[in-house]
Amino acid sequence: MQPTQPKYTAEQWTASLPALRGMSTKTLDIARAVLVEGKEPIEVANNIGQSRQLVHAAIKRVTAVLERQTVGLVPVMVWLTPEEAELVKQMAAKHEQPKEAQPGTTKKTPNRQKKA
């Protein structure tokens, strides 16, 4: 089977890792195999003994974060004083996606009122 055209270069992937830090190593390995190495999802699924659906779900989760988080953003690694680092963290916080807002992680509960 001929590999598909990779969507990201290894350099782009590495630069994007800060946006993916909340994801499991397994999810990242699966997505990297398809998105960077150009492997077919079915090949990855067979190699790790998992379903195609799991592989596609991993790719979808990673792609969603990359497309949302990396538009217009650049990772920065510098040495700062603790005070300066705190300011940078505050600036970066507005670009962080809280876990509760990730698709598929919130659970809606019915709004029930107590009877008097």
ZADO-1210 file (C-alpha; in nm, 4 decimals, padded with zeros to 6 digits):
<atoms>
<atom x="00.0000" y="00.0000" z="00.0000" code="MET" pos="1"/>
<atom x="00.1425" y="00.3367" z="-00.1000" code="GLN" pos="2"/>
<atom x="00.1656" y="00.5966" z="00.1792" code="PRO" pos="3"/>
<atom x="-00.0591" y="00.9005" z="00.1617" code="THR" pos="4"/>
<atom x="00.0801" y="01.2504" z="00.1331" code="GLN" pos="5"/>
<atom x="00.1712" y="01.3727" z="00.4842" code="PRO" pos="6"/>
<atom x="-00.0244" y="01.6741" z="00.6062" code="LYS" pos="7"/>
<atom x="00.2545" y="01.8062" z="00.8314" code="TYR" pos="8"/>
<atom x="00.6334" y="01.8000" z="00.8197" code="THR" pos="9"/>
<atom x="00.8274" y="01.6668" z="01.1180" code="ALA" pos="10"/>
<atom x="00.9301" y="02.0250" z="01.1988" code="GLU" pos="11"/>
<atom x="00.5697" y="02.1488" z="01.1929" code="GLN" pos="12"/>
<atom x="00.4647" y="01.8579" z="01.4143" code="TRP" pos="13"/>
<atom x="00.7389" y="01.9291" z="01.6686" code="THR" pos="14"/>
<atom x="00.6523" y="02.2991" z="01.6735" code="ALA" pos="15"/>
<atom x="00.2852" y="02.2103" z="01.7355" code="SER" pos="16"/>
<atom x="00.3457" y="01.9754" z="02.0292" code="LEU" pos="17"/>
<atom x="00.2819" y="02.2427" z="02.2955" code="PRO" pos="18"/>
<atom x="-00.0770" y="02.2693" z="02.1693" code="ALA" pos="19"/>
<atom x="-00.1143" y="01.8906" z="02.2036" code="LEU" pos="20"/>
<atom x="00.0328" y="01.8479" z="02.5511" code="ARG" pos="21"/>
<atom x="-00.2957" y="01.7330" z="02.7053" code="GLY" pos="22"/>
<atom x="-00.3279" y="01.4343" z="02.4729" code="MET" pos="23"/>
<atom x="-00.2069" y="01.0839" z="02.5430" code="SER" pos="24"/>
<atom x="00.1135" y="00.9521" z="02.3927" code="THR" pos="25"/>
<atom x="-00.0879" y="00.6802" z="02.2182" code="LYS" pos="26"/>
<atom x="-00.3147" y="00.9361" z="02.0488" code="THR" pos="27"/>
<atom x="-00.0154" y="01.1443" z="01.9398" code="LEU" pos="28"/>
<atom x="00.1728" y="00.8406" z="01.8072" code="ASP" pos="29"/>
<atom x="-00.1289" y="00.7322" z="01.6028" code="ILE" pos="30"/>
<atom x="-00.1859" y="01.0789" z="01.4598" code="ALA" pos="31"/>
<atom x="00.1827" y="01.1317" z="01.3841" code="ARG" pos="32"/>
<atom x="00.2000" y="00.8046" z="01.1905" code="ALA" pos="33"/>
<atom x="-00.0771" y="00.9245" z="00.9587" code="VAL" pos="34"/>
<atom x="-00.0327" y="01.3027" z="00.9524" code="LEU" pos="35"/>
<atom x="00.3492" y="01.3188" z="00.9425" code="VAL" pos="36"/>
<atom x="00.4721" y="00.9806" z="00.8234" code="GLU" pos="37"/>
<atom x="00.1957" y="00.9420" z="00.5646" code="GLY" pos="38"/>
<atom x="00.0844" y="00.5946" z="00.6712" code="LYS" pos="39"/>
<atom x="-00.2662" y="00.4770" z="00.5905" code="GLU" pos="40"/>
<atom x="-00.5034" y="00.4677" z="00.8901" code="PRO" pos="41"/>
<atom x="-00.5805" y="00.0987" z="00.8274" code="ILE" pos="42"/>
<atom x="-00.2074" y="00.0194" z="00.8329" code="GLU" pos="43"/>
<atom x="-00.1664" y="00.2022" z="01.1645" code="VAL" pos="44"/>
<atom x="-00.4718" y="00.0250" z="01.3073" code="ALA" pos="45"/>
<atom x="-00.3332" y="-00.3145" z="01.2081" code="ASN" pos="46"/>
<atom x="00.0140" y="-00.2318" z="01.3452" code="ASN" pos="47"/>
<atom x="-00.1183" y="-00.1384" z="01.6890" code="ILE" pos="48"/>
<atom x="-00.3995" y="-00.3935" z="01.7009" code="GLY" pos="49"/>
<atom x="-00.6767" y="-00.1352" z="01.7227" code="GLN" pos="50"/>
<atom x="-00.9798" y="-00.0494" z="01.5107" code="SER" pos="51"/>
<atom x="-00.9819" y="00.1921" z="01.2194" code="ARG" pos="52"/>
<atom x="-01.2419" y="00.3912" z="01.4098" code="GLN" pos="53"/>
<atom x="-01.0009" y="00.4464" z="01.6982" code="LEU" pos="54"/>
<atom x="-00.7310" y="00.5617" z="01.4564" code="VAL" pos="55"/>
<atom x="-00.9688" y="00.7992" z="01.2782" code="HIS" pos="56"/>
<atom x="-01.0900" y="00.9368" z="01.6126" code="ALA" pos="57"/>
<atom x="-00.7311" y="01.0058" z="01.7212" code="ALA" pos="58"/>
<atom x="-00.6561" y="01.1817" z="01.3925" code="ILE" pos="59"/>
<atom x="-00.9744" y="01.3861" z="01.4213" code="LYS" pos="60"/>
<atom x="-00.8964" y="01.4966" z="01.7801" code="ARG" pos="61"/>
<atom x="-00.5396" y="01.5960" z="01.6977" code="VAL" pos="62"/>
<atom x="-00.6328" y="01.7716" z="01.3736" code="THR" pos="63"/>
<atom x="-00.9076" y="01.9701" z="01.5472" code="ALA" pos="64"/>
<atom x="-00.6645" y="02.0981" z="01.8098" code="VAL" pos="65"/>
<atom x="-00.3922" y="02.1743" z="01.5563" code="LEU" pos="66"/>
<atom x="-00.6259" y="02.3662" z="01.3297" code="GLU" pos="67"/>
<atom x="-00.7775" y="02.5614" z="01.6172" code="ARG" pos="68"/>
<atom x="-00.4690" y="02.6197" z="01.8302" code="GLN" pos="69"/>
<atom x="-00.1972" y="02.6836" z="01.5769" code="THR" pos="70"/>
<atom x="-00.3634" y="02.9419" z="01.3561" code="VAL" pos="71"/>
<atom x="-00.1539" y="03.2542" z="01.4046" code="GLY" pos="72"/>
<atom x="00.0286" y="03.1154" z="01.7098" code="LEU" pos="73"/>
<atom x="00.3959" y="03.0357" z="01.7566" code="VAL" pos="74"/>
<atom x="00.5541" y="02.8298" z="02.0351" code="PRO" pos="75"/>
<atom x="00.8101" y="03.0190" z="02.2443" code="VAL" pos="76"/>
<atom x="01.0736" y="02.8733" z="02.4757" code="MET" pos="77"/>
<atom x="01.2792" y="03.1379" z="02.6550" code="VAL" pos="78"/>
<atom x="01.4348" y="03.1936" z="02.9972" code="TRP" pos="79"/>
<atom x="01.2589" y="03.4616" z="03.2015" code="LEU" pos="80"/>
<atom x="01.2417" y="03.5860" z="03.5568" code="THR" pos="81"/>
<atom x="00.9564" y="03.4335" z="03.7583" code="PRO" pos="82"/>
<atom x="00.7629" y="03.7599" z="03.7316" code="GLU" pos="83"/>
<atom x="00.8032" y="03.7781" z="03.3535" code="GLU" pos="84"/>
<atom x="00.7149" y="03.4104" z="03.3195" code="ALA" pos="85"/>
<atom x="00.3919" y="03.4709" z="03.5101" code="GLU" pos="86"/>
<atom x="00.2984" y="03.7501" z="03.2675" code="LEU" pos="87"/>
<atom x="00.3657" y="03.5234" z="02.9695" code="VAL" pos="88"/>
<atom x="00.1564" y="03.2458" z="03.1268" code="LYS" pos="89"/>
<atom x="-00.1298" y="03.4901" z="03.1723" code="GLN" pos="90"/>
<atom x="-00.1047" y="03.5960" z="02.8073" code="MET" pos="91"/>
<atom x="-00.0937" y="03.2317" z="02.6937" code="ALA" pos="92"/>
<atom x="-00.3929" y="03.1341" z="02.9066" code="ALA" pos="93"/>
<atom x="-00.6372" y="03.2959" z="02.6657" code="LYS" pos="94"/>
<atom x="-00.5160" y="03.0558" z="02.3949" code="HIS" pos="95"/>
<atom x="-00.5529" y="02.7453" z="02.6100" code="GLU" pos="96"/>
<atom x="-00.8609" y="02.5325" z="02.5606" code="GLN" pos="97"/>
<atom x="-01.0076" y="02.4093" z="02.8861" code="PRO" pos="98"/>
<atom x="-01.0787" y="02.0350" z="02.8990" code="LYS" pos="99"/>
<atom x="-01.4477" y="02.0996" z="02.9654" code="GLU" pos="100"/>
<atom x="-01.4838" y="02.2734" z="02.6285" code="ALA" pos="101"/>
<atom x="-01.3338" y="01.9929" z="02.4214" code="GLN" pos="102"/>
<atom x="-01.5890" y="01.8228" z="02.1975" code="PRO" pos="103"/>
<atom x="-01.7289" y="01.5052" z="02.3436" code="GLY" pos="104"/>
<atom x="-01.6149" y="01.5709" z="02.7006" code="THR" pos="105"/>
<atom x="-01.9137" y="01.7590" z="02.8365" code="THR" pos="106"/>
<atom x="-02.2205" y="01.5824" z="02.9598" code="LYS" pos="107"/>
<atom x="-02.5537" y="01.7568" z="02.9508" code="LYS" pos="108"/>
<atom x="-02.7788" y="01.6878" z="03.2434" code="THR" pos="109"/>
<atom x="-03.1493" y="01.7599" z="03.2434" code="PRO" pos="110"/>
<atom x="-03.2596" y="02.0665" z="03.4336" code="ASN" pos="111"/>
<atom x="-03.4895" y="01.9253" z="03.6999" code="ARG" pos="112"/>
<atom x="-03.6735" y="02.1315" z="03.9537" code="GLN" pos="113"/>
<atom x="-03.7754" y="02.0061" z="04.2945" code="LYS" pos="114"/>
<atom x="-04.1453" y="01.9859" z="04.3604" code="LYS" pos="115"/>
<atom x="-04.2608" y="02.1714" z="04.6688" code="ALA" pos="116"/>
</atoms>
